[in-house]
Amino acid sequence: MFLLLRTLLWVMMAAACLIPSAPDPSVGVWTLVDGPRAKSVPRRVAVRRDGPDGWIVVTAWFPTHVERLRMRHDGQDYRVRGTPEYETVSSIRLDAQSLEAVFRKERREVRRCTWEFAADGATCSLRCTDRTAGVYRRGEVKP
């Protein structure tokens, strides 16, 4: 009996390793389709993987304002380049379809935003504590 249970456990562990992980819903190029056309909401957001647990994010707020950062969804602060409004951003995954980002300047929280990705992967919504919001449509997907 013990041998059978041990064998069954090994088979389950091997099967779990072979099952491909679900694709990350945030990866792709996102374009604002509904929301304010102001500096408070980015017009385009491009996200691509950077290793097994990292992301490179390029955000275009308007043609002359572009932010770039490398980050993980681990709650740690990562430096943001290209904006005077905040210095770092930290992110955590709330569940499989949503994440939360906290923007800080001089270690004080300036803004907190939640991204929620639709189950079909075609759209996502952005809601922030400063009452800005937007809806984005996925463009080309870049691995």
C-alpha positions in Angstrom: 0.0 0.0 0.0 2.8 2.4 0.9 4.6 1.6 -2.4 1.4 2.4 -4.3 0.9 5.7 -2.6 4.5 6.7 -3.1 4.3 5.8 -6.8 1.0 7.7 -7.2 2.6 10.8 -5.5 5.6 10.6 -7.9 3.3 10.3 -10.9 1.2 13.4 -9.8 4.4 15.4 -9.2 5.7 14.5 -12.6 2.4 15.4 -14.3 2.4 18.7 -12.5 5.8 19.5 -13.9 4.8 18.7 -17.5 1.6 20.8 -17.5 2.5 24.1 -19.1 1.8 27.1 -17.0 -1.0 29.5 -18.0 0.1 32.4 -20.2 0.6 35.7 -18.4 -2.4 37.8 -19.1 -0.4 41.1 -18.8 2.0 40.3 -21.6 1.3 42.2 -24.8 0.8 45.7 -26.2 -2.2 47.5 -24.6 -3.8 50.6 -26.1 -6.2 52.9 -24.3 -9.7 52.7 -25.9 -11.8 54.2 -23.2 -10.6 56.7 -20.6 -9.4 60.3 -20.2 -7.0 61.6 -22.8 -4.9 63.2 -20.2 -1.5 62.8 -18.5 -3.1 60.7 -15.7 -3.6 57.6 -17.8 -1.0 56.0 -20.1 -2.1 55.7 -23.8 0.0 52.6 -24.5 1.5 50.0 -22.3 3.9 47.3 -23.6 4.7 44.3 -21.4 7.1 41.5 -22.2 8.7 38.7 -20.1 12.2 39.2 -18.8 13.3 35.8 -17.6 11.1 33.3 -15.7 9.7 35.7 -13.2 10.4 39.2 -14.5 8.8 41.8 -16.9 9.9 44.7 -18.9 7.3 47.5 -19.0 7.3 50.4 -21.4 4.6 53.0 -20.8 3.8 55.8 -23.3 1.7 58.5 -21.6 1.8 60.9 -24.5 4.3 61.1 -27.4 7.1 62.9 -25.4 6.7 61.0 -22.1 7.8 57.4 -22.0 8.6 55.4 -18.9 10.7 52.2 -18.8 11.2 49.7 -16.0 12.1 46.1 -15.2 10.2 44.5 -12.4 8.7 41.5 -10.8 5.3 41.0 -9.1 6.9 40.5 -5.7 6.1 43.6 -3.8 9.6 45.0 -4.0 10.3 48.6 -5.2 11.7 48.9 -8.7 13.2 52.2 -10.1 11.2 53.9 -12.8 12.9 56.0 -15.4 11.3 58.8 -17.3 9.0 60.5 -14.8 9.4 63.2 -12.1 6.0 62.2 -10.5 7.3 59.0 -8.8 10.6 57.2 -8.4 9.6 53.6 -7.8 6.8 51.1 -8.4 6.1 47.8 -6.6 3.6 45.2 -7.9 1.9 42.1 -6.6 -0.4 39.7 -8.4 -3.8 39.6 -6.6 -5.0 36.6 -8.6 -4.6 35.0 -12.0 -6.4 37.9 -13.8 -5.4 41.0 -11.8 -2.4 42.8 -10.3 -1.8 45.9 -8.1 0.9 48.5 -8.5 2.0 51.1 -5.9 3.9 54.1 -7.1 6.1 56.0 -4.6 8.1 59.2 -4.5 10.6 59.7 -1.6 9.2 56.4 -0.1 5.7 57.9 0.2 2.8 56.3 -1.8 1.7 58.6 -4.5 -0.7 56.4 -6.4 -2.1 52.8 -6.3 -3.5 51.2 -9.4 -5.3 47.8 -10.1 -5.2 46.1 -13.5 -7.9 43.6 -14.2 -7.6 41.4 -17.3 -10.6 39.9 -19.0 -10.9 36.2 -19.2 -10.7 36.3 -23.0 -7.4 38.2 -22.8 -8.6 40.9 -25.2 -9.2 43.8 -22.8 -8.1 45.0 -19.3 -9.3 47.8 -17.1 -7.2 50.2 -14.9 -8.5 51.8 -11.7 -6.3 54.1 -9.5 -6.7 55.7 -6.1 -6.6 59.1 -7.7 -9.9 58.2 -9.4 -8.4 57.8 -12.9 -9.5 54.8 -14.9 -9.2 53.4 -18.4 -10.0 50.4 -20.6 -7.4 48.9 -22.8 -7.5 46.6 -25.8 -4.7 44.1 -26.5 -2.8 44.6 -29.7 -0.1 42.3 -30.9 1.2 39.8 -28.4 4.9 39.7 -27.9 6.3 36.7 -26.0 
